[in-house]
């Protein structure tokens, strides 16, 4: 079973410990990163870094609702569950597409339910189907930074720094990749626009979030700029709606 990567944002140490004690008792395995303020979470946050955010609403400094509103400016997909002593912010949670509230004191069933919802969302994520080691595997497109063709071998670079090697032609996958916000900048490369920081026009490359430079053919520079602009426009429009 897939492990869920969870961010817990809770500024009360005793409540944090209760959550951390309940999670290992659930049937779904988890890996947790704890933040003690909304500011700390925002400073470290990167889109698609977590499978679930457990967000306390009432904290010192920026509130949980304000934190998630800021995250929604760049990530409209990450599942969120607010943890709280009150449901006064129900309407705001709907606006921010929160999965549910988890009321304090925490109940094991509530934690299990939200993990199941997050796992279902992760399992149903659009994925690239590949053949490897005699079996069919699926790699969520959201986990792929870029792909690189090297002779008869295709390297798929993932955001967890793993590299998946398969014997396939990049050209055969391009129609499917194009429907998932990938752009072929070069005959040997296709990048996930979600992980592009910017285009370096002097070096003629995409600068990725992991610092890697992906070359762009001179004749494709205009199309690359337009593709990134369109992606960012539709992403921002989708989050704001």
SULNOR-V158164 format. One line per field, one symbol per residue. burial: 1 if it has 24 or more other ideal C-beta (glycine too) atoms within 12 Angstrom, else 0. Layout:
BEGIN
burial = ???
END
This chain:
BEGIN
burial = 0001111111100011011101100101010111101100110011111111111111100111111110110111111111110000100110011111110101000110011111101100100101000000001111111111100001111110000101010100110010011111110111111111001000001111100111110001100100110010001000100
END
